[in-house]
Amino acid sequence: MHMRTDPVVTLQELEDDLREERGEAKTVEVTLDKVQLRLGEDEPIFVVDGEEIPCSPDGVQAFGTYFGVPASYLKKVGNLWGVGRQGELLEWHRDHLEREAVAIVMNPARVISVDKAGRQTLDLVRLVDISAKALGTKEAEVTRLINTPEFFAYDVHVPAEYERGLGGDLKVGDITAGGVGVSYNRKMNHAPEVNSYLYRLLCTNGMRTEDSSLKVSARGRTAEDVYLDLAAKVDLAFSRVPELIRHFYALREIPVENPERELNVIAAEHGIPRRSLDMLTELAPTEELPDRPTRFDLLNLITNLANAPEVPNDGGRMILEGVGGKLIHDEAARCSHCRHKAGQHAS
């Protein structure tokens, strides 16, 4: 069994960190010919409309994101040839767009973000505060956090012994805490995405559900409109937690005769990558599953793999946790032989 060991961060601490990160920030709108990326000097700096700002890795990535340079490539350039070469790469892009107007958010210590001038963007602190209000506590615990110039996302669940959003088998101390997941593509400035989120405290494995009714609309709307819609969808996502937890534990009543075959069917239906499937089928005959497993056990095997060091990236973890959420909703009858859904028998 793989246990998640990330340090616990509460929503309150996340808000405080975001405010500190922003500091005494201001937004400067200039054309790119007023921006210099002097990263080859002894003390690399950005110069924005005559104001010198110390270079930082986040600042380099912020410019790279704006210019469309993949973060992985920009990092590789830095590792191989240093920050000066990163500066040359970014200067080349700047020279080809020198009349383009940008909005640069910065404080005296660093560049925070670079975006098109006049484009509405969302405040990260408000995104976090919306979840805190829906869950009713800023002591809710964050289990996943991504904060880059390209992407901001977090999963959060209510703390143990909270008055709502908890369920499971309390007689044996098997508690699952409910919450929400929120993600915001800062590079594309898409509307935030919302999902219901479950976190089994005993095994520290997460499950997320996708639902079209939780889609936030941003087209033609002001930022305030988006915040209002987001708040409604986060409330809705969290309101579904008790039912989802009940469905989760009801899977203990569905026996699995052949775990390996069942895993192959689930992988085909829900898109588990081949490498992850191979690891799961290797684990199935071991003590990771009981002698008479159920779909509950199989779901936990899948989502617990998301904590394994062999699944190092966020995308792989999201796929496995997403499969867990889909299985909670999967009440369709299955063929006792091939284990496909009714009407989808293998040929």
C-alpha positions in Angstrom: 0.0 0.0 0.0 1.3 3.4 -1.0 0.7 6.3 1.5 0.7 9.9 0.5 3.3 11.8 2.6 2.9 15.4 1.3 2.8 18.0 4.1 -0.7 19.1 5.0 -1.7 22.6 3.9 -5.0 24.1 4.9 -7.0 26.5 2.8 -6.1 29.3 5.2 -2.4 28.6 4.8 -2.8 28.4 1.0 -4.5 31.8 1.0 -1.8 33.3 3.2 0.9 31.9 0.9 -0.8 33.3 -2.2 -1.1 36.7 -0.6 2.6 36.6 0.4 3.6 35.5 -3.1 1.8 38.4 -4.6 3.2 40.9 -2.1 3.0 44.6 -3.0 2.2 43.6 -6.6 1.3 46.0 -9.3 0.3 45.6 -12.9 2.3 47.4 -15.6 0.9 47.5 -19.1 3.7 48.2 -21.7 4.6 47.2 -25.2 7.3 44.5 -25.4 9.9 46.9 -26.8 9.9 48.4 -23.2 10.9 45.1 -21.7 14.5 43.8 -21.5 15.5 40.3 -20.4 19.0 40.8 -19.2 19.7 37.3 -17.9 23.3 36.9 -19.1 24.6 39.4 -16.5 26.3 38.5 -13.2 23.0 39.3 -11.5 20.3 38.5 -14.0 17.4 41.0 -14.1 14.3 41.9 -16.0 13.8 45.6 -16.9 10.2 46.6 -17.3 9.7 50.2 -18.5 12.9 51.2 -16.9 12.3 49.4 -13.6 14.8 46.6 -12.7 13.3 43.4 -11.2 15.5 40.5 -10.0 15.3 37.4 -12.2 13.6 34.3 -10.7 12.7 30.9 -12.1 9.0 31.7 -11.9 9.6 35.0 -13.7 11.5 33.2 -16.5 8.7 30.7 -16.8 6.1 33.5 -16.8 7.7 35.0 -19.9 8.2 31.6 -21.4 4.5 30.8 -21.0 3.5 34.0 -22.6 5.8 33.4 -25.6 4.6 29.8 -26.0 7.9 28.2 -25.0 7.1 24.8 -23.4 8.1 24.8 -19.8 10.0 21.5 -20.2 12.1 22.9 -23.0 12.8 26.1 -21.2 14.0 24.1 -18.1 16.2 21.9 -20.3 17.8 25.0 -21.8 18.5 26.3 -18.3 19.9 23.0 -17.1 22.2 22.6 -20.1 23.4 26.2 -20.8 22.2 28.4 -17.9 19.9 31.2 -17.4 21.8 33.4 -19.9 20.8 31.1 -22.8 17.2 31.1 -21.5 17.3 34.9 -21.8 18.6 34.8 -25.4 15.7 32.5 -26.3 13.1 34.8 -24.7 14.7 37.9 -26.2 14.4 36.3 -29.7 10.6 35.9 -29.1 10.3 39.4 -27.6 12.1 40.9 -30.7 9.5 39.4 -33.0 6.6 40.8 -30.9 8.0 44.1 -29.7 4.9 46.2 -30.5 2.6 43.8 -28.7 1.1 45.2 -25.5 1.4 43.1 -22.3 0.3 43.3 -18.7 3.1 42.3 -16.3 2.2 41.7 -12.7 5.3 42.2 -10.5 6.5 43.3 -7.2 10.0 44.7 -6.2 11.2 41.1 -5.8 10.0 39.3 -8.9 7.8 39.1 -12.0 4.7 37.1 -11.1 2.8 36.8 -14.4 2.8 38.1 -18.0 -0.4 38.3 -20.0 -2.0 40.1 -22.9 -2.9 43.7 -22.0 -6.6 44.2 -21.2 -7.4 40.5 -20.7 -9.5 39.6 -17.7 -7.8 37.1 -15.4 -9.0 35.5 -12.1 -7.6 36.2 -8.7 -6.2 33.0 -7.1 -7.1 34.0 -3.6 -10.7 34.4 -4.6 -10.7 31.0 -6.1 -9.5 29.5 -2.9 -11.9 31.5 -0.8 -14.9 30.3 -2.8 -14.0 26.7 -1.9 -13.6 27.6 1.8 -17.1 29.1 1.9 -18.6 26.1 0.2 -17.0 23.7 2.6 -17.6 26.0 5.5 -14.1 25.9 6.9 -10.6 27.3 6.1 -9.1 24.4 8.0 -10.0 22.1 5.0 -6.9 20.2 3.9 -5.3 20.5 0.5 -4.0 17.2 -0.9 -2.9 18.4 -4.4 -1.6 21.8 -5.3 -0.2 23.1 -8.6 0.8 26.8 -8.9 2.7 27.8 -12.0 2.4 30.6 -14.4 0.6 28.2 -16.7 -1.8 26.3 -14.3 -3.4 26.6 -10.9 -5.2 23.7 -9.3 -6.0 22.2 -5.9 -8.0 19.3 -4.4 -9.3 19.9 -0.9 -11.3 17.9 1.6 -12.9 18.6 5.0 -10.9 17.8 8.1 -11.5 14.6 10.1 -14.3 15.0 12.8 -15.9 17.8 10.8 -19.7 18.1 11.1 -20.4 17.3 7.5 -18.9 15.9 4.3 -17.7 12.7 6.1 -18.8 9.1 5.7 -17.6 5.5 5.5 -17.5 2.7 8.0 -17.1 4.7 11.2 -17.3 1.5 13.4 -13.8 0.5 12.2 -12.4 4.0 11.7 -12.6 3.9 7.9 -13.4 7.5 7.1 -13.7 9.1 3.7 -13.7 12.9 3.7 -15.4 14.9 0.9 -14.4 18.0 -0.8 -13.9 19.6 -4.2 -11.3 20.0 -6.9 -10.8 23.3 -8.7 -8.4 23.9 -11.7 -7.7 27.0 -13.7 -5.7 27.1 -16.9 -3.9 30.5 -16.5 -2.1 30.3 -19.8 -5.4 29.8 -21.9 -7.4 31.8 -19.3 -10.2 29.2 -19.5 -13.1 29.0 -17.1 -12.2 27.1 -13.9 -13.1 23.4 -13.8 -14.8 21.9 -10.8 -15.3 18.3 -9.6 -16.5 16.5 -6.5 -13.6 15.0 -4.6 -13.3 12.1 -2.1 -10.3 11.3 0.1 -10.1 8.0 2.0 -8.2 8.9 5.1 -7.1 5.4 6.0 -5.3 4.8 2.7 -4.8 8.5 1.6 -6.2 7.8 -1.8 -8.3 10.3 -3.7 -11.2 10.0 -6.2 -12.6 12.6 -8.4 -15.9 12.7 -10.4 -16.5 14.6 -13.6 -20.0 16.0 -14.4 -21.1 18.2 -17.2 -23.5 20.0 -14.8 -20.5 21.4 -13.0 -19.2 23.2 -16.0 -18.5 26.9 -15.4 -19.3 29.4 -18.2 -16.9 32.2 -19.0 -17.7 33.2 -22.6 -18.9 36.8 -22.7 -18.9 37.2 -19.0 -17.1 39.5 -16.6 -14.8 38.1 -13.9 -17.5 38.8 -11.3 -19.9 36.7 -13.3 -17.4 33.8 -13.4 -16.8 34.0 -9.6 -20.6 33.8 -9.0 -21.0 30.8 -11.3 -17.9 29.1 -9.9 -19.3 29.5 -6.3 -22.6 27.9 -7.4 -20.8 24.9 -9.0 -18.5 24.4 -6.1 -21.5 24.3 -3.8 -23.2 21.8 -6.0 -20.1 19.6 -6.2 -19.7 19.5 -2.5 -23.5 18.8 -1.9 -23.1 15.6 -3.8 -20.4 14.2 -1.5 -22.6 12.3 0.9 -24.3 10.3 -1.9 -20.9 9.6 -3.6 -19.5 8.3 -0.3 -22.5 6.0 0.1 -22.1 4.6 -3.4 -18.4 4.1 -2.7 -18.9 1.9 0.3 -21.8 0.1 -1.4 -19.2 -1.4 -3.8 -18.2 -3.7 -0.9 -21.3 -5.7 -1.8 -20.2 -6.5 -5.4 -17.8 -9.4 -5.5 -15.1 -9.7 -8.1 -14.3 -13.3 -9.2 -11.4 -12.5 -11.5 -9.6 -9.2 -10.5 -7.1 -9.4 -13.4 -9.8 -9.7 -16.0 -11.9 -7.0 -14.3 -8.9 -4.6 -14.4 -8.4 -5.2 -18.1 -12.1 -4.4 -18.8 -11.9 -1.2 -16.6 -8.7 -0.1 -18.4 -10.3 -0.5 -21.8 -13.5 1.4 -20.8 -11.8 4.2 -18.8 -8.4 4.7 -20.4 -6.0 3.4 -17.8 -2.5 3.6 -19.5 -0.8 0.3 -20.3 2.1 0.8 -17.9 -0.3 1.5 -15.0 -2.5 -1.5 -16.0 0.6 -3.7 -16.0 1.4 -2.6 -12.4 -2.2 -3.2 -11.3 -2.3 -6.7 -12.7 0.9 -7.5 -11.0 -0.5 -6.2 -7.7 -3.8 -8.0 -8.0 -2.6 -11.5 -6.9 -0.6 -10.1 -4.0 -1.7 -9.2 -0.5 -2.8 -5.8 -1.8 -6.2 -7.4 -2.5 -8.0 -9.7 0.0 -8.8 -13.3 -0.8 -12.4 -12.5 -1.8 -12.1 -9.0 -3.3 -15.0 -6.7 -4.1 -15.2 -3.8 -6.5 -14.5 -1.6 -3.5 -11.1 -3.3 -3.1 -10.4 -3.0 -6.8 -11.3 0.7 -6.8 -8.9 1.3 -3.9 -6.2 -0.7 -5.6 -6.4 1.6 -8.6 -6.6 4.9 -6.8 -3.9 3.9 -4.3 -1.5 3.3 -7.2 -1.8 7.1 -7.9 0.4 7.5 -4.7 3.1 5.2 -6.0 6.5 6.7 -6.9 6.2 4.9 -10.2 3.4 7.3 -11.1 5.5 10.5 -10.6 3.5 13.0 -12.7 0.3 14.8 -12.0 -1.4 13.6 -15.2 -0.9 10.0 -14.3 -2.3 10.5 -10.9 -5.3 12.4 -12.2 -6.2 9.5 -14.6 -6.2 6.9 -11.9 -8.2 9.1 -9.4 -10.6 9.9 -12.2 -11.2 6.2 -12.9 -12.0 5.8 -9.2 -14.7 8.5 -9.5 -16.2 6.8 -12.6 -16.3 3.4 -10.9 -18.3 4.9 -8.1 -21.0 5.9 -10.6 -20.8 2.6 -12.5 -23.9 0.8 -11.5 -24.5 -0.9 -14.9 -25.0 -4.7 -14.9 -21.9 -6.6 -16.1 -21.6 -9.9 -17.9 -20.4 -12.6 -15.4 -18.1 -14.0 -18.1 -16.5 -11.0 -19.9 -17.3 -8.4 -17.3 -18.2 -5.8 -19.9 -21.2 -3.6 -19.4 -24.5 -4.9 -20.6 -24.8 -4.5 -24.4 -21.0 -4.2 -24.8 -19.9 -7.9 -24.8 -16.5 -8.6 -26.2 -16.6 -10.4 -29.5 
